[in-house]
Amino acid sequence: AQRVTQPEKLLSVFKGAPVELKCNYSYSGSPELFWYVQYSRQRLQLLLRHISRESIKGFTADLNKGETSFHLKKPFAQEEDSAMYYCALSESNTGKLIFGQGTTLQVKP
Amino acid sequence: KAGVTQTPRYLIKTRGQQVTLSCSPISGHRSVSWYQQTPGQGLQFLFEYFSETQRNKGNFPGRFSGRQFSNSRSEMNVSTLELGDSALYLCASSPWDRNYGYTFGSGTRLTVV
């Protein structure tokens, strides 16, 4: 069955430390993967799409098909990065987004 | 460019009643999807509409229904409300190419008492 797993509910780091938010997926086809972010009292917004291989706000994510992972990384965390992060997989034939349970990133000063 | 607009922002309904939620997508976006967000189950797909046709449906009972109008605006209806339907209902829109990613609205917070 299609599934997205984010093993950490909470990740707490100090400002300036590297960040890695883990995401593993289970999908029989060729996945389209995304990271969404939800800042406090704001709407869910798209952060990254794996197909565009872009870097947004210093975040990058690489699709590793062998390990079925799509971890989100940033070399130096900022306090404004504190938010809830969701990894999502788009089913190719339906467009349905399957979300992980989310990881709260807390960046301490 | 206006974002995805959902109305109302908050609703309180009594068990057994029905409710209709509204979503206006970004201008030019033809795909509209609905998601239910709860603390226990997280974000779950309800259904997707494209050009007034339901293209996909999630694993929700028939009490949950929706429709899309010719201007791409969408409504979601829940009949015979149950306490467990209390949730944040999110609408998301996308251009024709879904892999572009979805833009979400702020949601409608439904509380069933």
Contacts between the chains, C-beta under 8 A, distances in Angstrom:
chain1	res1	chain2	res2	distance
A	32	B	99	5.0
A	34	B	101	5.8
A	36	B	104	7.8
A	43	B	3	7.8
A	43	B	104	5.3
A	43	B	105	6.5
A	43	B	106	4.7
A	43	B	107	7.2
A	44	B	90	6.8
A	44	B	104	4.3
A	45	B	103	7.7
A	45	B	104	6.9
A	46	B	101	4.3
A	46	B	102	7.0
A	46	B	103	7.0
A	49	B	99	7.1
A	49	B	100	7.5
A	49	B	101	5.3
A	51	B	99	5.9
A	86	B	43	6.9
A	90	B	98	6.2
A	90	B	99	6.4
A	94	B	48	7.3
A	94	B	55	7.2
A	94	B	56	4.4
A	95	B	31	7.0
A	95	B	33	7.5
A	95	B	48	6.1
A	95	B	55	7.4
A	95	B	56	6.8
A	95	B	94	7.5
A	95	B	98	3.8
A	96	B	33	7.6
A	96	B	45	4.7
A	96	B	48	6.8
A	96	B	56	5.6
A	96	B	58	7.0
A	97	B	33	7.4
A	97	B	35	7.5
A	97	B	43	7.6
A	97	B	45	6.4
A	97	B	92	7.8
A	97	B	102	6.6
A	98	B	45	7.3
A	99	B	42	5.9
A	99	B	43	4.0
A	99	B	44	7.9
A	100	B	42	7.6
A	101	B	42	5.0
A	102	B	42	6.6
